[in-house]
Amino acid sequence: MSNTPISEVAQRIKELRDVCGYTVEELAKELSIPVEVYKEYEEKGDNIPISVIYQIANKFKVDFTEIITGVSAKLDTYQLVREGEGKEVDRYPGYRFLDLAHKFGRKIMQPLLVTLDPSDKPASLVSHSGQEFNMVLEGSVAVVIEDEELILNKGDTIYFNPNLKHGQRCVGDKKAVFLTMIAE
C-alpha cells in the first residue's frame, strides 16, 4: 500500500459504499465503528486501518487489492442488482465495483432501447467483446448467460462480460423494454 495514497483508498471506499446503497452511518454501525471515527476515515482519508479496509472488502465481496490499488478485476461473469435490494447485491467472480456504465473507462456505445414482444422467438445466443449493461424499464426480461437464465423485472440491472454467450427474451404476456449499453 506504500505506493497508493490512503486518500485514494478512502475515495474508492466511499464510491463502493455509495454504489451499494449504504450511508456512512449504516456502514459504520455494521462495522461496529463509532460513526464519527468512520466519518474521519472517509473525509480525511489518512488513517484507515488495514483491518477496516479488509472488513469493507469482505462485506461488499470485492477483492481487497482492488480497493487498495484501484485496478478493477476482470469481469468474468456478471453482477445482478435487484430493484429495491441495493443492500443485497449478487456478486460473482471478477465483480467490478466501478459498475456504472459511464465509469467503465472505455468507449461507450450509444444507449439502445430494446423492445421485446411475447410472441418474439428467443434471441440467438451471441458473444462480443467489452462489457454490457442492461436495465429493465418495462415488463420482465429473461437474460441468458451461457447456461444460466436470470429473470429481471422492472428496475433490475445486470452488468456482464458479453464474451460469454448471451441473449434476452420477453417473459410473460406483456411487452418488455430494456436499456442496453456496451463498453468496448
C-alpha positions, 0 to 999 in steps of 0.5 A: 500500500506504500505506493497508493495514497490512503486518500485514494483508498478512502475515495474508492471506499466511499464510491463502493459504499455509495454504489451499494446503497449504504450511508456512512452511518449504516456502514459504520454501525455494521462495522461496529465503528463509532460513526464519527471515527468512520466519518474521519476515515472517509473525509480525511482519508489518512488513517484507515486501518488495514483491518477496516479496509479488509472488513469493507472488502469482505462485506461488499465481496470485492477483492481487497487489492482492488480497493487498495490499488484501484485496478478493477478485476476482470469481469468474468461473469456478471453482477445482478442488482435487484430493484429495491435490494441495493443492500443485497447485491449478487456478486460473482467472480471478477465483480467490478465495483466501478459498475456504472456504465459511464465509469467503465473507462472505455468507449461507450456505445450509444444507449439502445432501447430494446423492445421485446414482444411475447410472441418474439422467438428467443434471441440467438445466443451471441458473444462480443467483446467489452462489457454490457449493461442492461436495465429493465424499464418495462415488463420482465426480461429473461437474460441468458448467460451461457447456461444460466437464465436470470429473470429481471423485472422492472428496475433490475440491472445486470452488468456482464462480460458479453464474451460469454454467450448471451441473449434476452427474451420477453417473459410473460404476456406483456411487452418488455423494454430494456436499456442496453449499453456496451463498453468496448 
